[in-house]
Amino acid sequence: MTVGAVEPWAMRGDTDRTADVGLVRPGMVAGGVVTVVLMLWHAPFLQALEAAVTAWCARLIGVSDAYQIGRSVLFTVDGQATGIDITVGCTAAFLLLPFVAATTVLLAVRRIPAVRAFASLITAVVLILAVNQARMLAITAGMAHWGPEVGYARTHVLVGTAVSTVGLVLAGTCYLLVLLRGTYQSPALDPWDVEEAHR
């Protein structure tokens, strides 16, 4: 037997009874779907944005003439013009898509509180962006140090792949840790029912 007023459908809580008012959660789900579509549709813009950040960071680590054109970061090594091109497979947006999609699904099935789902997503976003920039800077620094061909081969294949793999595993682990942090009751379990059962 439950005591107290029955919650309206629009005010029902998550599994840990955080508020979920009206169409807030459906709006979040729709926003997640739109975000995934925009990330795919506007991939060239995101690549150019990452290239701009990489060029700025490259100047900070000593590649003084690094500059961005479109999705490319250009600089000179021993008087030779060279650079890197941030392709779709190299952009952080490509690595973030699974996290955005997973968060959208979690919001849709209502199994995880919205605040916790977004906290997990933000954690993954920060880590992926940082790791991907570290990867781009490692490639740039390698090319500047060993020359365009040797530096690119060493850093892109070895260092770049290792950094991306470690970063993705780290982001996934932190995503799950934040997502599963704490305990919450099953939606079928009412505290009043538990109290009545122990009387």
ZATI-398793 format. One record per residue (C-alpha): residue number from 0; chain; z, y, x. Coordinates in pm, whole numbers, padded with zeros to 5 digits. Example, Ala and Ser with C-alpha at 12.3 -4.5 7.8 and 13.67 -1.06 7.14 Angstrom:
2
[palum 0 A [00780 -00450 01230]]
[palum 1 A [00714 -00106 01367]]
END
This chain:
199
[palum 0 A [00000 00000 00000]]
[palum 1 A [-00094 00341 00134]]
[palum 2 A [00094 00661 00073]]
[palum 3 A [-00051 01010 00054]]
[palum 4 A [-00373 01168 -00059]]
[palum 5 A [-00700 00983 -00007]]
[palum 6 A [-00926 01150 00252]]
[palum 7 A [-01257 01277 00114]]
[palum 8 A [-01567 01114 00270]]
[palum 9 A [-01668 01438 00440]]
[palum 10 A [-01327 01470 00608]]
[palum 11 A [-01285 01114 00734]]
[palum 12 A [-01175 01089 01094]]
[palum 13 A [-01293 00894 01395]]
[palum 14 A [-01125 00574 01500]]
[palum 15 A [-00847 00783 01656]]
[palum 16 A [-00836 01012 01351]]
[palum 17 A [-00986 01323 01506]]
[palum 18 A [-01152 01551 01253]]
[palum 19 A [-01512 01491 01154]]
[palum 20 A [-01595 01762 00904]]
[palum 21 A [-01895 01748 00674]]
[palum 22 A [-02227 01717 00854]]
[palum 23 A [-02090 01787 01202]]
[palum 24 A [-02144 01436 01338]]
[palum 25 A [-02493 01392 01185]]
[palum 26 A [-02577 01728 01341]]
[palum 27 A [-02457 01601 01679]]
[palum 28 A [-02672 01290 01645]]
[palum 29 A [-02975 01500 01553]]
[palum 30 A [-02902 01723 01853]]
[palum 31 A [-02893 01418 02080]]
[palum 32 A [-03230 01297 01952]]
[palum 33 A [-03381 01645 01996]]
[palum 34 A [-03238 01663 02349]]
[palum 35 A [-03403 01335 02448]]
[palum 36 A [-03738 01450 02305]]
[palum 37 A [-03715 01788 02482]]
[palum 38 A [-03624 01623 02812]]
[palum 39 A [-03938 01411 02788]]
[palum 40 A [-04165 01683 02653]]
[palum 41 A [-04051 01955 02894]]
[palum 42 A [-04016 01736 03203]]
[palum 43 A [-04236 01973 03415]]
[palum 44 A [-03999 02263 03338]]
[palum 45 A [-03696 02057 03441]]
[palum 46 A [-03875 01949 03760]]
[palum 47 A [-03953 02312 03846]]
[palum 48 A [-03593 02410 03779]]
[palum 49 A [-03467 02137 04011]]
[palum 50 A [-03718 02242 04277]]
[palum 51 A [-03584 02599 04260]]
[palum 52 A [-03227 02476 04309]]
[palum 53 A [-03335 02247 04594]]
[palum 54 A [-03517 02532 04772]]
[palum 55 A [-03208 02753 04743]]
[palum 56 A [-02979 02476 04873]]
[palum 57 A [-03224 02397 05156]]
[palum 58 A [-03197 02755 05280]]
[palum 59 A [-02818 02717 05280]]
[palum 60 A [-02835 02414 05512]]
[palum 61 A [-03067 02581 05760]]
[palum 62 A [-03423 02537 05630]]
[palum 63 A [-03460 02913 05619]]
[palum 64 A [-03821 02935 05501]]
[palum 65 A [-03791 02690 05212]]
[palum 66 A [-03938 02817 04887]]
[palum 67 A [-04040 02676 04552]]
[palum 68 A [-04383 02664 04391]]
[palum 69 A [-04392 02482 04061]]
[palum 70 A [-04222 02147 04107]]
[palum 71 A [-04263 02155 04488]]
[palum 72 A [-04036 02275 04768]]
[palum 73 A [-04236 02398 05066]]
[palum 74 A [-04126 02475 05423]]
[palum 75 A [-04258 02453 05778]]
[palum 76 A [-04171 02208 06055]]
[palum 77 A [-04286 02298 06407]]
[palum 78 A [-04540 02539 06262]]
[palum 79 A [-04678 02276 06023]]
[palum 80 A [-04663 02344 05649]]
[palum 81 A [-04503 02058 05460]]
[palum 82 A [-04274 01996 05165]]
[palum 83 A [-04157 01764 04890]]
[palum 84 A [-04276 01721 04534]]
[palum 85 A [-04021 01645 04262]]
[palum 86 A [-04197 01391 04043]]
[palum 87 A [-04080 01257 03708]]
[palum 88 A [-03923 00959 03883]]
[palum 89 A [-03734 01187 04122]]
[palum 90 A [-03593 01432 03871]]
[palum 91 A [-03233 01411 03752]]
[palum 92 A [-03357 01429 03392]]
[palum 93 A [-03505 01081 03431]]
[palum 94 A [-03166 00944 03542]]
[palum 95 A [-02982 01129 03265]]
[palum 96 A [-03192 00996 02976]]
[palum 97 A [-02995 00668 02941]]
[palum 98 A [-02665 00859 02923]]
[palum 99 A [-02794 01102 02661]]
[palum 100 A [-02940 00814 02457]]
[palum 101 A [-02618 00610 02482]]
[palum 102 A [-02405 00907 02374]]
[palum 103 A [-02633 00969 02076]]
[palum 104 A [-02598 00606 01967]]
[palum 105 A [-02219 00619 02002]]
[palum 106 A [-02205 00931 01788]]
[palum 107 A [-02425 00765 01526]]
[palum 108 A [-02212 00450 01492]]
[palum 109 A [-01886 00649 01488]]
[palum 110 A [-01706 00409 01721]]
[palum 111 A [-01603 00675 01976]]
[palum 112 A [-01450 01018 01910]]
[palum 113 A [-01705 01296 01954]]
[palum 114 A [-01494 01488 02206]]
[palum 115 A [-01458 01182 02426]]
[palum 116 A [-01829 01100 02402]]
[palum 117 A [-01925 01452 02511]]
[palum 118 A [-01668 01449 02791]]
[palum 119 A [-01824 01127 02920]]
[palum 120 A [-02172 01276 02901]]
[palum 121 A [-02070 01595 03083]]
[palum 122 A [-01909 01386 03359]]
[palum 123 A [-02230 01187 03404]]
[palum 124 A [-02446 01502 03399]]
[palum 125 A [-02242 01673 03671]]
[palum 126 A [-02245 01367 03895]]
[palum 127 A [-02615 01292 03850]]
[palum 128 A [-02717 01653 03917]]
[palum 129 A [-02500 01668 04230]]
[palum 130 A [-02619 01332 04364]]
[palum 131 A [-02985 01407 04299]]
[palum 132 A [-02957 01740 04479]]
[palum 133 A [-02790 01562 04771]]
[palum 134 A [-03084 01322 04778]]
[palum 135 A [-03340 01601 04779]]
[palum 136 A [-03153 01784 05054]]
[palum 137 A [-03128 01466 05263]]
[palum 138 A [-03506 01425 05244]]
[palum 139 A [-03565 01791 05328]]
[palum 140 A [-03322 01784 05622]]
[palum 141 A [-03471 01457 05749]]
[palum 142 A [-03823 01599 05746]]
[palum 143 A [-03704 01913 05924]]
[palum 144 A [-03526 01706 06191]]
[palum 145 A [-03763 01412 06253]]
[palum 146 A [-04090 01563 06137]]
[palum 147 A [-04271 01535 05803]]
[palum 148 A [-04394 01175 05823]]
[palum 149 A [-04109 01002 06005]]
[palum 150 A [-03841 01211 05833]]
[palum 151 A [-03983 01145 05487]]
[palum 152 A [-04016 00770 05550]]
[palum 153 A [-03661 00736 05678]]
[palum 154 A [-03486 00950 05419]]
[palum 155 A [-03689 00880 05107]]
[palum 156 A [-03699 00503 05140]]
[palum 157 A [-03360 00438 05299]]
[palum 158 A [-03122 00729 05247]]
[palum 159 A [-03276 00851 04921]]
[palum 160 A [-03271 00512 04753]]
[palum 161 A [-02914 00443 04868]]
[palum 162 A [-02789 00783 04747]]
[palum 163 A [-02961 00742 04410]]
[palum 164 A [-02823 00391 04361]]
[palum 165 A [-02467 00485 04456]]
[palum 166 A [-02485 00801 04245]]
[palum 167 A [-02611 00615 03939]]
[palum 168 A [-02341 00349 03971]]
[palum 169 A [-02074 00616 04022]]
[palum 170 A [-02196 00817 03723]]
[palum 171 A [-02207 00505 03505]]
[palum 172 A [-01858 00399 03611]]
[palum 173 A [-01709 00744 03547]]
[palum 174 A [-01893 00763 03214]]
[palum 175 A [-01730 00439 03101]]
[palum 176 A [-01387 00533 03238]]
[palum 177 A [-01383 00858 03043]]
[palum 178 A [-01535 00691 02737]]
[palum 179 A [-01279 00411 02724]]
[palum 180 A [-00979 00618 02832]]
[palum 181 A [-00672 00557 02615]]
[palum 182 A [-00634 00339 02311]]
[palum 183 A [-00703 00403 01946]]
[palum 184 A [-00650 00213 01625]]
[palum 185 A [-00906 00015 01439]]
[palum 186 A [-01045 00212 01142]]
[palum 187 A [-00939 -00076 00916]]
[palum 188 A [-00574 -00038 01018]]
[palum 189 A [-00362 00219 00838]]
[palum 190 A [-00026 00321 00991]]
[palum 191 A [00139 00314 00647]]
[palum 192 A [00024 -00046 00598]]
[palum 193 A [00179 -00142 00933]]
[palum 194 A [00507 00023 00835]]
[palum 195 A [00512 -00155 00498]]
[palum 196 A [00440 -00491 00664]]
[palum 197 A [00746 -00459 00890]]
[palum 198 A [00987 -00377 00607]]
END
